[in-house]
Amino acid sequence: MKPEIIRTVTLAEDGAHFIADCATQSIDDYGHFRLCLSGGNTPRAVYAALALLDCDWSKWIVTFGDERCVPPDDPQSNYRMASEAFLLVTTPGELLRIHGEHPPEEAALEYENILQQVAMRFGEERYRHDLILLGLGEDGHTASLFPGTKALSETRRSVVANFVPKFNGYRITTTYPLINAARKVAFLVNDPKKAHIIEGVLQRDPAYPASGVQPAMGALLWFIGK
C-alpha cells in the first residue's frame, strides 16, 4: 500500500489530532486504543499538544517502540520524556514501559513477554498496535533499528536488545515483525535537512532501516513538517 504523505506547518497540532482521531476510532471499533510511542524531540511537541485534547484516556494502552538502557528518571529515557510531555497528565488505562535499567537481554525478553501476554488477552498470535509512532534519524534509523545492526535481520522476535556500534552500547527495540503487524504506522519528521533521507526511505533504499517499515495489513503515513 502506498504511504500517505501529509506536509504541514503545524506538525505538533496535526499529529496530536491525528492520534486522538485514531483513538476515537479504535475505541469505537475495539473498545480500546493501543498506541506505541516514539522518543525524540519531534514527538515531545506532539505529545504536549495531545495532552491538551479531550480523550478517553482510560481506554488507552500505551507501549514504547524503543528505549535506552538507562533508569526511567534518566534524562535520556524515552519513558521520562513521554511522561513529562503527557503521560503524567493524562494517565492512560495501561502504561507498559521498557525496563531500560535492567540488563539489555533481560529487558528485551521481559518486554516481549509483557506484549505477548496482552496479545493473548486479545486472542492474537502477535501483539497488534492500533497506531505506532516512529521518528527518523539522520542515518535513516527508526526506533532503535540502526544501519548494520543485528536487529534488522530479526524475523521472529517482537523485541530485542540491539547492540549499536556507534554508541558502543545496547538499545532495546521493537522489530520489523511487530512494527509491520500494526494497523497504522505514522512517521513524525520535522527536520528539512532529512528530505533526502525521506526520499530514500520512500524509494525503499535498504541503506535506510526505516525503509523496512511496510505494514502488512495496515496503513503507513508520514507527517512531514514544512
N, C-alpha and C positions, 0 to 999 in steps of 0.2 A: 504494500500500500504506500502511495506517495505521501511524504510528510507534508503537513500543513505548516506554512511559514507565516508568522504574524510579526510584522515590523511595527514598532511602537515607540513613541517618545515618552510614554508613561508606563514603563515596563512593570514597576512595582505594583501600581494600582491595577493594571490589566491582568497581571499574573495572579494577584490576590483574588480578583473577581472570578477569574477562570477556575481557580481552586475551589472557591466557595460554590460555584455553579456545579462543578463536578461532585462536590459533597452532597448537595441537594439531590442531584440525580441519582447518585449511588444509594443514598438513604431511602429514597422513594423506591428504588429497584430491589435493594437487598437488605435494607434495614440498618445498614452501617456504611461507613466510608473508610477505606483502607488507604492511607497516604504514606508514601515513603519520602523522607526529607533528604535534601542535599545540603552540603556545607558550602562555605564561601561567602563573599561579600554581596553578590547579587541576590542570592536567596534571603539574606538577612533583611534587606529592604522589602522584599515581597512578604516575608513573614510578619514584619512590623505592620504593613498595610493590612494584612489578613486579620491581625488581632483586632482591628477596628471594626470588622464586619460582624453582623449578627448571624451566627451559625449554630447548629445543633451540636455543639462540641462533645456532648456526652456520647454521641454515636460515632465518634472518630476513633480509629485505631491507627496510631502513628508509629512508624518504624523509621530506620535510618539506612541510607544507601551505603555509607561507609563511615569509618571512624579512625582517628589517630590513636596510637597506643599510649594514651595519657588518661589520668583520672578525670572524672566528669566536671570537676571545678577548674581544670586547667584552661588557660586562655585559648589553647589550640583545639579544644574539644568541640566537635560539631554539636554534641548534645548541649553543651553550655551555651553556644551561640543561639541555637534554636530555642532553648529555654528562656534566655533573656529576651529574645525577639518576640516570642508569642506563646510558648507553651505554659509558662507560669501564669499568664494572664487568662488563658482560655481553658486550661485543664481538660484535655481530651479524655474520653472514657477509658481508653487503654493507651499507655505510652510504653513502648518496648525499646529500650536503649541497648546499644552495644557496650559491653563492659570493657572498654579500652584499657582499663587499669590491670586487667588480667593478662597472663601470658598469651601472646597472639593466637597460637593454635587453639588454646583452650577457649579464648573469647569467641573465635570464629565458630567452633563447633557448638558452643553454648547458644549462640545466636541462631545458628541454623536449626538447632533443636527447638528453640522457642517458636520460630516461624513455622516449623513443621507441626508442632502441637496445635497452633492456631489453624493451620491449614486443615488438619484432621477434623477440627471442630466444624469446619465448613464443608467437609466431605471432599477435599481437594488432595491430589497427589503432591502438588507443589503450591506453596503459598502464592496467591494471585492478588496483586495490588490493584486497586481501582485507579490509582494515579501514582506514578513515580516521577519525582522531580530530579533533574540532573543539571550539572554545570558542565563547562568545557574549559579544560586547561590549555595553556599556551603550547603544550606538546600534543594536544589532541586527546588527552586522557579525560575520562569521566568516571564518577565515583572514585575508587582508587584502582582503576584499571589503567595502568601506565604502560607506555610502549615497552616492548621487550620483556614484560614480566610474565611469570608463570600463570597467573590467573586468567590470562587471555585465552588459554587453551583449555580451561576447565569446562567440561560438558555435563557434569553430574551434580556437583555441589552447588548449593544456593549461596553460601557464604564461605569465604576462605581468608586465611592470613596470607597476604601478598607481600613478598619482600621486594622493596623498591630500591635498586642500587643508588639512584640519585640522592636518596635520603639516608642510605646505609641503614635502613630500618624497615619495619613492617607497618602495613596498614591493614585494617580489617575491611573487607569489601564484599558487597554483593557481586554476583557474577552474571554473565550473559543469560544463562538459563532462567534465573529468577527475573531479571530485568525484562527479558523478552516475553515473559509469561503475563505481563501486566495488561490491563485493559486499556490504559493510556499511559504514555510516557511523554513528558514535556521537558525540553531543554530551556534553560533560562540563561541568556547570554547578553551582557550589557557592556561589551568592550569592542569598539570599532576596529581595534588592531587585530581582532581574531577573525576578520571577514574571510581571509584566505583559508583559515583552518575550517571554518564553517563550510566553505565551498568544497574543500577536500572531503569533509565528512559526508556531505550531501552526494558527492560523487562516489562515495563508499571506498575511499582510498584506505587500504588496510594499514597504512602507516599510522593512521589516527585511530586509537582504540574506540573512540565514540562512534565510528562507522559500523561497529559490530552491534549497535543498538538497533534492532529491527524487530519490533513486536510481532510475534507470530499471528496473533488474532486480536490485535489491538491497534490503537491509533498512535501516531507519532507526530508531535507538534514541536515547533521551535518559536519561542518568544525572543525576538532579537531587538535590542534597544537601538534607537537611531540617535 
